[in-house]
């Protein structure tokens, strides 16, 4: 299926545009939807540019009702994180109506056109954000981030305290994860169990793509196992949604004690 995804994405450097060909594609469930959006996010991360215009072919697209929440959520997060403007073309009346309703709710311009040529003409009139950075300022200083990270060598547990913390945008994500990676480097120990407190943590839609990307890289490089506890319903739903299309268990527990018990299980399985 990854090959099919790859054949449906094209980067047009002269237009600063990523073309996503959803023509005759069937989003039949949330797993397929999340896998496709995972592939898009990973492709953008490898492209060398954070911002692109999005040119989306909707001809013959099918989105089953069970897949629509994931399609809407992932599309919104992708646009907030990476889009300089999105234009869509050749949608069916049903898909166009759904997008129009979503546009009213989330207050965005659907930019729906009859054909690719009209969509590109509109895209060429949109202003580029390239070269200006993310435009986001740091919300948190080093002292705040340092106070939220602790290391226990006896148990090989790194505890990250995201409680009562808001990731407003990608800069907040990068600042926190840069700090985590630097502290791990200073620790002299490469692999740790991660214990993460999500109590009253808020991850804004525009921060989710970067949050997921940095978390995935951190886990691949340094995690012996990650366990999360006390997430709110919305954050937990997003974590579980992304976990179903990626190779990790969400390991979500209600309390810190339950999370520590799960880490003990992970440690025991390593030595079994």
Secondary structure as a PSIPRED ss2 file (coil, helix, strand):
# PSIPRED VFORMAT (PSIPRED V4.0)

   1 X C   1.000  0.000  0.000
   2 X H   0.000  1.000  0.000
   3 X H   0.000  1.000  0.000
   4 X H   0.000  1.000  0.000
   5 X H   0.000  1.000  0.000
   6 X H   0.000  1.000  0.000
   7 X H   0.000  1.000  0.000
   8 X C   1.000  0.000  0.000
   9 X E   0.000  0.000  1.000
  10 X E   0.000  0.000  1.000
  11 X E   0.000  0.000  1.000
  12 X E   0.000  0.000  1.000
  13 X C   1.000  0.000  0.000
  14 X C   1.000  0.000  0.000
  15 X C   1.000  0.000  0.000
  16 X C   1.000  0.000  0.000
  17 X E   0.000  0.000  1.000
  18 X E   0.000  0.000  1.000
  19 X E   0.000  0.000  1.000
  20 X E   0.000  0.000  1.000
  21 X E   0.000  0.000  1.000
  22 X C   1.000  0.000  0.000
  23 X C   1.000  0.000  0.000
  24 X C   1.000  0.000  0.000
  25 X C   1.000  0.000  0.000
  26 X E   0.000  0.000  1.000
  27 X E   0.000  0.000  1.000
  28 X C   1.000  0.000  0.000
  29 X C   1.000  0.000  0.000
  30 X H   0.000  1.000  0.000
  31 X H   0.000  1.000  0.000
  32 X H   0.000  1.000  0.000
  33 X H   0.000  1.000  0.000
  34 X H   0.000  1.000  0.000
  35 X H   0.000  1.000  0.000
  36 X H   0.000  1.000  0.000
  37 X H   0.000  1.000  0.000
  38 X H   0.000  1.000  0.000
  39 X H   0.000  1.000  0.000
  40 X H   0.000  1.000  0.000
  41 X H   0.000  1.000  0.000
  42 X H   0.000  1.000  0.000
  43 X H   0.000  1.000  0.000
  44 X H   0.000  1.000  0.000
  45 X H   0.000  1.000  0.000
  46 X H   0.000  1.000  0.000
  47 X H   0.000  1.000  0.000
  48 X C   1.000  0.000  0.000
  49 X C   1.000  0.000  0.000
  50 X C   1.000  0.000  0.000
  51 X C   1.000  0.000  0.000
  52 X E   0.000  0.000  1.000
  53 X E   0.000  0.000  1.000
  54 X E   0.000  0.000  1.000
  55 X E   0.000  0.000  1.000
  56 X E   0.000  0.000  1.000
  57 X E   0.000  0.000  1.000
  58 X C   1.000  0.000  0.000
  59 X C   1.000  0.000  0.000
  60 X C   1.000  0.000  0.000
  61 X C   1.000  0.000  0.000
  62 X E   0.000  0.000  1.000
  63 X E   0.000  0.000  1.000
  64 X C   1.000  0.000  0.000
  65 X H   0.000  1.000  0.000
  66 X H   0.000  1.000  0.000
  67 X H   0.000  1.000  0.000
  68 X H   0.000  1.000  0.000
  69 X H   0.000  1.000  0.000
  70 X H   0.000  1.000  0.000
  71 X H   0.000  1.000  0.000
  72 X H   0.000  1.000  0.000
  73 X H   0.000  1.000  0.000
  74 X H   0.000  1.000  0.000
  75 X H   0.000  1.000  0.000
  76 X H   0.000  1.000  0.000
  77 X H   0.000  1.000  0.000
  78 X H   0.000  1.000  0.000
  79 X H   0.000  1.000  0.000
  80 X H   0.000  1.000  0.000
  81 X H   0.000  1.000  0.000
  82 X H   0.000  1.000  0.000
  83 X E   0.000  0.000  1.000
  84 X E   0.000  0.000  1.000
  85 X E   0.000  0.000  1.000
  86 X E   0.000  0.000  1.000
  87 X E   0.000  0.000  1.000
  88 X E   0.000  0.000  1.000
  89 X E   0.000  0.000  1.000
  90 X C   1.000  0.000  0.000
  91 X C   1.000  0.000  0.000
  92 X C   1.000  0.000  0.000
  93 X H   0.000  1.000  0.000
  94 X H   0.000  1.000  0.000
  95 X H   0.000  1.000  0.000
  96 X H   0.000  1.000  0.000
  97 X H   0.000  1.000  0.000
  98 X H   0.000  1.000  0.000
  99 X H   0.000  1.000  0.000
 100 X H   0.000  1.000  0.000
 101 X H   0.000  1.000  0.000
 102 X H   0.000  1.000  0.000
 103 X H   0.000  1.000  0.000
 104 X H   0.000  1.000  0.000
 105 X H   0.000  1.000  0.000
 106 X H   0.000  1.000  0.000
 107 X C   1.000  0.000  0.000
 108 X C   1.000  0.000  0.000
 109 X C   1.000  0.000  0.000
 110 X C   1.000  0.000  0.000
 111 X C   1.000  0.000  0.000
 112 X E   0.000  0.000  1.000
 113 X E   0.000  0.000  1.000
 114 X C   1.000  0.000  0.000
 115 X C   1.000  0.000  0.000
 116 X H   0.000  1.000  0.000
 117 X H   0.000  1.000  0.000
 118 X H   0.000  1.000  0.000
 119 X H   0.000  1.000  0.000
 120 X H   0.000  1.000  0.000
 121 X H   0.000  1.000  0.000
 122 X H   0.000  1.000  0.000
 123 X H   0.000  1.000  0.000
 124 X C   1.000  0.000  0.000
 125 X C   1.000  0.000  0.000
 126 X C   1.000  0.000  0.000
 127 X C   1.000  0.000  0.000
 128 X C   1.000  0.000  0.000
 129 X C   1.000  0.000  0.000
 130 X C   1.000  0.000  0.000
 131 X C   1.000  0.000  0.000
 132 X C   1.000  0.000  0.000
 133 X C   1.000  0.000  0.000
 134 X C   1.000  0.000  0.000
 135 X C   1.000  0.000  0.000
 136 X C   1.000  0.000  0.000
 137 X C   1.000  0.000  0.000
 138 X C   1.000  0.000  0.000
 139 X C   1.000  0.000  0.000
 140 X C   1.000  0.000  0.000
 141 X C   1.000  0.000  0.000
 142 X H   0.000  1.000  0.000
 143 X H   0.000  1.000  0.000
 144 X H   0.000  1.000  0.000
 145 X H   0.000  1.000  0.000
 146 X H   0.000  1.000  0.000
 147 X C   1.000  0.000  0.000
 148 X C   1.000  0.000  0.000
 149 X E   0.000  0.000  1.000
 150 X E   0.000  0.000  1.000
 151 X E   0.000  0.000  1.000
 152 X E   0.000  0.000  1.000
 153 X C   1.000  0.000  0.000
 154 X C   1.000  0.000  0.000
 155 X C   1.000  0.000  0.000
 156 X C   1.000  0.000  0.000
 157 X E   0.000  0.000  1.000
 158 X E   0.000  0.000  1.000
 159 X E   0.000  0.000  1.000
 160 X E   0.000  0.000  1.000
 161 X E   0.000  0.000  1.000
 162 X C   1.000  0.000  0.000
 163 X C   1.000  0.000  0.000
 164 X C   1.000  0.000  0.000
 165 X C   1.000  0.000  0.000
 166 X E   0.000  0.000  1.000
 167 X E   0.000  0.000  1.000
 168 X C   1.000  0.000  0.000
 169 X C   1.000  0.000  0.000
 170 X H   0.000  1.000  0.000
 171 X H   0.000  1.000  0.000
 172 X H   0.000  1.000  0.000
 173 X H   0.000  1.000  0.000
 174 X H   0.000  1.000  0.000
 175 X H   0.000  1.000  0.000
 176 X H   0.000  1.000  0.000
 177 X H   0.000  1.000  0.000
 178 X H   0.000  1.000  0.000
 179 X H   0.000  1.000  0.000
 180 X H   0.000  1.000  0.000
 181 X H   0.000  1.000  0.000
 182 X H   0.000  1.000  0.000
 183 X H   0.000  1.000  0.000
 184 X H   0.000  1.000  0.000
 185 X H   0.000  1.000  0.000
 186 X H   0.000  1.000  0.000
 187 X H   0.000  1.000  0.000
 188 X C   1.000  0.000  0.000
 189 X C   1.000  0.000  0.000
 190 X C   1.000  0.000  0.000
 191 X C   1.000  0.000  0.000
 192 X E   0.000  0.000  1.000
 193 X E   0.000  0.000  1.000
 194 X E   0.000  0.000  1.000
 195 X E   0.000  0.000  1.000
 196 X E   0.000  0.000  1.000
 197 X E   0.000  0.000  1.000
 198 X C   1.000  0.000  0.000
 199 X C   1.000  0.000  0.000
 200 X C   1.000  0.000  0.000
 201 X C   1.000  0.000  0.000
 202 X E   0.000  0.000  1.000
 203 X E   0.000  0.000  1.000
 204 X C   1.000  0.000  0.000
 205 X H   0.000  1.000  0.000
 206 X H   0.000  1.000  0.000
 207 X H   0.000  1.000  0.000
 208 X H   0.000  1.000  0.000
 209 X H   0.000  1.000  0.000
 210 X H   0.000  1.000  0.000
 211 X H   0.000  1.000  0.000
 212 X H   0.000  1.000  0.000
 213 X H   0.000  1.000  0.000
 214 X H   0.000  1.000  0.000
 215 X H   0.000  1.000  0.000
 216 X H   0.000  1.000  0.000
 217 X H   0.000  1.000  0.000
 218 X H   0.000  1.000  0.000
 219 X H   0.000  1.000  0.000
 220 X H   0.000  1.000  0.000
 221 X H   0.000  1.000  0.000
 222 X H   0.000  1.000  0.000
 223 X E   0.000  0.000  1.000
 224 X E   0.000  0.000  1.000
 225 X E   0.000  0.000  1.000
 226 X E   0.000  0.000  1.000
 227 X E   0.000  0.000  1.000
 228 X E   0.000  0.000  1.000
 229 X E   0.000  0.000  1.000
 230 X C   1.000  0.000  0.000
 231 X C   1.000  0.000  0.000
 232 X C   1.000  0.000  0.000
 233 X H   0.000  1.000  0.000
 234 X H   0.000  1.000  0.000
 235 X H   0.000  1.000  0.000
 236 X H   0.000  1.000  0.000
 237 X H   0.000  1.000  0.000
 238 X H   0.000  1.000  0.000
 239 X H   0.000  1.000  0.000
 240 X H   0.000  1.000  0.000
 241 X H   0.000  1.000  0.000
 242 X H   0.000  1.000  0.000
 243 X H   0.000  1.000  0.000
 244 X C   1.000  0.000  0.000
 245 X C   1.000  0.000  0.000
 246 X C   1.000  0.000  0.000
 247 X C   1.000  0.000  0.000
 248 X C   1.000  0.000  0.000
 249 X C   1.000  0.000  0.000
 250 X C   1.000  0.000  0.000
 251 X C   1.000  0.000  0.000
 252 X E   0.000  0.000  1.000
 253 X E   0.000  0.000  1.000
 254 X C   1.000  0.000  0.000
 255 X C   1.000  0.000  0.000
 256 X H   0.000  1.000  0.000
 257 X H   0.000  1.000  0.000
 258 X H   0.000  1.000  0.000
 259 X H   0.000  1.000  0.000
 260 X H   0.000  1.000  0.000
 261 X H   0.000  1.000  0.000
 262 X H   0.000  1.000  0.000
 263 X H   0.000  1.000  0.000
 264 X H   0.000  1.000  0.000
 265 X H   0.000  1.000  0.000
 266 X H   0.000  1.000  0.000
 267 X H   0.000  1.000  0.000
 268 X H   0.000  1.000  0.000
 269 X H   0.000  1.000  0.000
 270 X H   0.000  1.000  0.000
 271 X C   1.000  0.000  0.000
 272 X C   1.000  0.000  0.000
